[in-house]
Amino acid sequence: MDVPLWIALLVVGYLGIKLFRPPAWLICVLLLGGYLLADSLFASVIDTAVK
């Protein structure tokens, strides 16, 4: 079964928020940090490490 990555991330994110109840500021920091990291020099390093 092939599941698109965005659906898998949506489900994991929803369950994580529902079960662990992290503070809203932590969610914002993680989302903003991931967005900024994806546009940095480390994006290519992370991409090769993941693949």
C-alpha positions in Angstrom: 0.0 0.0 0.0 1.5 3.3 -1.0 0.5 6.3 1.2 1.5 9.8 0.2 4.0 11.4 2.6 1.7 14.3 3.4 -1.1 12.0 4.5 1.3 10.0 6.7 2.7 13.2 8.3 -0.8 14.6 8.8 -1.9 11.4 10.7 1.2 11.2 12.8 1.0 14.9 13.6 -2.7 14.6 14.6 -2.1 11.6 16.8 1.0 13.3 18.4 -1.0 16.4 19.3 -4.0 14.4 20.5 -2.0 11.9 22.6 0.9 13.9 23.9 -0.7 17.4 24.2 2.5 19.5 23.6 2.3 23.2 24.2 1.3 25.4 21.2 4.6 27.3 21.3 6.5 24.0 20.9 4.5 23.1 17.8 5.1 26.5 16.3 8.9 26.3 17.0 9.1 22.8 15.5 7.2 23.8 12.4 9.1 27.0 11.9 12.4 25.3 12.5 11.6 22.6 10.0 10.6 25.2 7.4 13.8 27.2 7.9 16.0 24.0 7.9 14.5 22.9 4.6 15.7 26.1 3.0 19.2 26.0 4.5 22.5 24.4 3.5 21.7 21.4 5.7 18.8 20.4 3.5 21.0 18.5 1.0 22.9 16.8 3.9 19.6 15.7 5.4 18.2 14.6 2.0 21.2 12.3 1.3 21.1 10.9 4.9 17.4 10.1 4.6 17.7 8.4 1.2 
